[in-house]
Each structure stands twice: as structure tokens, then as C-alpha cells.
Amino acid sequence: MQPDNSHKVELTDSLDGVKSFHQRKIRPFLEETPTTEMILKHRPQKSKAPRSSKNQLRQLAGDIYEHGHLDKEIGAERLCPRRGADTKLLMVVTSAPGNAQARLTIRQTWGSYANRRDIGMAFILGRRENASIGQALSRENFLYGDLIRGNSIDSVNNLTLKTISLLEWVDLHCQKAKYVLKTDDDMFINVPRMLAFLETRQNQRRVIYGILAEGFKPIRNRFQKYYVPRHQFAENMCPPFTIGSGYVISGDIIHELFQRSLATFYLQLEDVFTTGLVASSLGVQRVRAKGFINKRHDYNACNVRNAITLHKIKPHEQFDLWQKLLNTDIKC
């Protein structure tokens, strides 16, 4: 039986084609002296952030902040009658546009204390470009009238701007309120205990109450949540500040905090910025308050009653804590 040599012809033809292509296309390229233009043309491209100098990156908050609110959608007089002349406590809850369920459960639980004439409550949000989200928020505000919407983009990186927006609104519409609580929509507030706490300190002025953080070093690892770039804050130690999940500001310093915030170099950590940098520059006391809790807790009825604030509460848990707060059958 004779071997079939037809595959040799096909292989030879294939090799001839490769040689021809190499001589016509590849060899001239290899023999040509590579230029910078050639290298850049054939190198994989990477996307780069715009280059900015350190001076450009370090900006005053007032140069970034967009003033104003969508006031046509909210009745300031209803939220804070007589600019807060009769308001013992104004509770302002920072919230994201998509957290409608969290807002609803707060209204139905501890936020219902705002039915009292001496207590007010509102949610503070930023702006979203998405038209459908904006329409949903407008419908929600038509029903409840408690959404304060600022002009800065709503983003986790813009929490400092949201707090400045809070200060601006209170300064304009509720400057006579005795105390202002800044808190988040994953918090449970024991309002009766909060009022009792403040009643024993009614003569205190120029003060912020909350969980006092001292001796904190800024995080320089850019992959961590609370990363602080050196161009925003070059010091090796943060000033004492109150944790942002919940703190109470005496009403007599709202105007000063707002104005000084605009004249302070921007830092995206809102609690360090507002209650640390800005407050310390004004000589405001930051006071540790027992009962402000910033971590998951054993939520039995007695712990709920003894706490002033509880953190990391899911919307459905608000009802359970609310029931435990109101249950007088359990003795502590």
C-alpha cells in the first residue's frame, strides 16, 4: 500500500504563504526603528483620571456646594412653625432617594412624635438626574411634605454637602429651634428619652452631643471605606468629633456652623468635617452622651427604653423596636 503524500503539498503551500506574509508585512515592521509614536500606537491604552494639581483638589466647601432647595415642594412653616420659636427638637434624617421604605417606617414609628407642636421632623436628600426618581420623590412629598431636597448630587461621596444643605435649610427656616438632631434613616430614635436628656441640659450653649470619637487617625488606604487623601486632610490625627449616625446640635450655633462650613476646606467625611474641623474652629464643645449607640445591640425592651439612639436598624425592625418602646407591661 503506497502512502498518501497529498498532505505534504498542502503543508508546503501553507508554509509558502506564511513566508510570503512574513516578508511583506512583519519583517519591514521589525526592521524599522521603533518610534515613540509606534510604541504608543500598539501599547494597550489605560483610562486615566484627569490630572489636577494639589491646589486644585483642595477646595473650600463653599466652592463646591450648590446653594438652595426645592422649596416649592415643602411647607417650611408646617415643618417648623414660627421659624422654630416653639420647637424643642427638630429631627432631620439624612436619606437616599431610593430609601422610600425606610422613610415610611420612620414616619409610622418614632417619627410620629413630630405630630407634637414642639417637635419637627424632615428628611434631607440631594438631587438625582434621573427623571423617574425625581417624579417619585415629588409624589412622596405631595403626600407627606417632609422631604428637603438640596441641589447637590445625592451620593455617598457627597454626605458633607448634604449636611451643609441641612444647616442651610435650618438656618433659613428654623433658626429658633432649641436643638437639631442630625441622624440617618437606619437609626431608631427614642424620642422621649432624647427629650429627657436635653431637658437636663437646657442651659447648655454652643454644644454638640453624641458619640465622641477621639484619637482617630485618618485612613490613608484608598481601598477602604473611610479613606482620607492627604490633599484633603494632611494632619496625622483627626480632631475630636461626634459620629455621624446621630448627633444633636444646640440651635444657637446653626448659623455659625453653616457659614464656617463654606469657608472650610472640603473633606468628604461629614462628621469629621462638621463636628470636628468646623466645630473646633468655632470653639464648640463636643460632649459624649450616654445612650447614643452606634452598633448592633441586644434589642430587648429594657435596652430599647434605656437607649437614646440605636444604629443599623432595617426598615422592618423599626416596628419591633417601636412596640418594645411602648410596651409598659415589661418592667425594667
Secondary structure, DSSP 8 states (H G I E B T S, - for coil): -----HHHHHHHHHHHHHHHHIIIIIHHHHHS---HHHHHHHS----------HHHHS-BHHHH----B-GGGS-HHHHSGGGGTT-SEEEEEE--TT-HHHHHHHHHTGGGGGGSTTEEEEEEEEE-S-HHHHHHHHHHHHHH--EEEEEEE--GGGHHHHHHHHHHHHHHH-TT-SEEEEEETT-EE-HHHHHHHHHTTTT--SEEEEEEE-S---B--TTSTTB--TTT---SS---EEEEEEEEEEGGGHHHHHHHHHTSB--S-HHIIIIIIIHHHTT-EEEE-TTB--S-----HHHHHH-SEE-S--HHHHHHHHHHHH--SS--
